[in-house]
Structures are given as structure tokens and as C-alpha cells.
Amino acid sequence: MKEVNIKLISAILVILGISILIWFGNDKDALVVVLSKKKDFNLKVEELIKQNEDKELVRNENFKDKFIYLEFQKDNECFSYFIDTVTGEEKDFFAYVKEDKREEFNTKIQNLLYLKYPKFIADSLSLEETQKTYQILQDELFIYYDNSVIEPQVFEKLYLGVSYKEIQNCLDFAVSSSEETLEESGYSYDKNKKSVALTFDDGPNGEKTNKIVKLLEQNKAHATFFMVGNKMEYGKETILNVLNKGNEIGSHSYSHKNMKRMKIEDIMSDEEKTKEIFNNITGREIIYTRPPYGNINQKIKESLNTIFINWNLDTEDWLHRDKEYIVNYVMENVSDGSIILMHDLYDTTVEAVEELLPKLYAEGYQVMSISELAQLKGKTLEMHEVYRSIKAD
Ligand SMILES: [Zn+2]
């Protein structure tokens, strides 16, 4: 009885063994996979290529036996995959950043984001949950960001090009970096984008002026501040702060009187006084004047050696003292080349600027000083002329 059982079991085992051999005999690789528990990364590569059939495969590269880098493109968009050559699994790019260097890597990326983009965008893009696509290029790593998470929503393509020179020591795979690669140089104005000049009258006004300067800085924007001569001496630090952050300052007369009701000699001597005070504080010259209330006539124009800057977009922030009103008014009336008038005197103006700058950016506007707008538009502003907007010819 026992002997029969053993024979029967042996027979079954032999048949089973033969079956297994026949099963895998046709596919030696599959047998190896089963025996070593090692997955074949080629299977994953094939699977992904099939999955992305509708796109163009532009890279299929083995990075020093660490991972296979697959890159597809469609409609100018990049789709990348990292397949581990040991496990055959698809991994996140971050798996190939050295574990003890991940914090350093993140800090570097974050700094570059704030260098390139306004704060409201950099804040969103720095969040861990923001979707990113990593593209491995010859000399740099490109990171593309999902822009649907940003408020107000922006419609431009958001990306960072990071030279390997900056991150080489953080990466767990070898890359080459040529000497010519430029590091991220930060934000710069673009001739092809819509541009406006923002102007603030009646300062310097200490805390409120400085808050506006900070908001401008956070939003990669500049402005021109038209300051009153008799207030300048009490606001030296504010004046220097305004200038140090890339803004400019013009004259708004010495004592904010209506020039049309003044004697020409008095207008001229007041203007000289303002210029002198400014020069003593900063060592710089004033080249623009905004007459109080925008009031000007031919005689005043001819008498002062200055460029007159008025506006074509008056927020009437002194009258409304209402953030929503100011923001809506600007967004509904702004156009390329506008000169916007505000006053750095009111909390509601500061609040409006805080909301307005991201909105203008999101709508494709660059915000700058009068000189920057003139330069970008290729316009030479002339002495004795009055400008209400600055547009290219
Ligand atoms: Zn004024």
C-alpha cells in the first residue's frame, strides 16, 4: 500500500517537473526571472512604449545601469519615465537624488524658483504635491510644473532649467556639464509681453511706501514714485529703500501746490529745491516730474527742464479707499503701455497692490518703472514733453 503511494507521488512529481520544463523551455529569460526573482526592465520599457504609442519616443537611454530614461513628446509637451534597471520598476526622478542630499537639492530648486518667478507662483510650485516632469537634457535638468494649482491661474508654461553644475553633487547618476552652461539668472522683462508702468504719488510715506516696495519685489515688479520735496527730508531711509529695490523716483513738486496758480519763478525755484534735496540724499539726479493734480500748461512745460509724466489710468484710490474697486478698475481698463496712477498713502492702496500685482502677471502684464517701460518700448522720452502712456510706435 505504502509502496504504491510513493510510486504514484513520484510519478506525479516527475510529470509536473517535465511540464514546468516544457512551460519555460521556450523562454529561457522567463525561467531566469522566476528563479532569481529579478524583473526584466525591458518588459516595463516595452509596456511604456506601448502605452505612449500616440507620442514620439525621443529618448531611450540606459544611465550607467541605474535606470532607463524614457522620454516621449507630443504637442511640445514632455513625458518622461525612469525605470530601475535592478527591479524593473518605474520610479520617481527623486529616487536618483542621493538620500542625504535631497534637502540640499530641494533648497536649490526652491531658491531658483523664487529667483525666476513672482512669489505667488514660486510658493505654489515649491509645494511637494505640485506635479512635476523631469527632463534630462545634455547640460541641464528641466523641470516642468503643473500650473493649474496657482491662484490667480497663469497660462504660461512654467519650468526651470537647472544647470548640472549646480546640482551634480546631489545626483546619484553621472551627468556631464559643459563650461558654457549658464546658471539661472532670474527674472527679466520680455519685449514681447504686455507692459505697464505703475506710479505712486505724494510719498515718501514710511511704512506704507516700504510695504509697497516689498510687494513689488515679491512680484518681480518695479514702480516710479513721484515724491514731494518737502517730505523727502523726513523719509531718507524710505527713499534709499525704494531705489535699492530697483524702483525710481521723480519729483512731485516741492509743496504740492497747483502749478497753474503759481508764478513761473516760484515753480522753477521749487523744482530746483526738490532736485537738490533728492541729490543730497541719493547722489542721483531727478529726470521726471509729475505736476500736482496733473495740472500743466504750455508755459510750465517750457520753463522746467524735465520730462513730464502724467497717466492714462487713474485709480482714484484717494477717493474710493476700496481695494475691490481699485483692483477691478485697473483690470478692466489696463492695456499695453498704460501709466497707472496710485498713492502710497492708504492701507486700501497697499491691499489693492497686493492683489493687483499677481492678477496683472496672470493676465500677461509686466509691471515696471517709467524708464524701464520707455526702454522696453524703444522710446526716447523728450524734455518739456508730457506723457500719459508709453507705447511702441
Ligand atoms: Zn499728488
Boltz pocket constraint, residues with backbone or C-beta under 6 A from the ligand:
constraints:
  - pocket:
      binder: B
      contacts: [[A, 201], [A, 202], [A, 252], [A, 256], [A, 292], [A, 293]]
      max_distance: 6.0
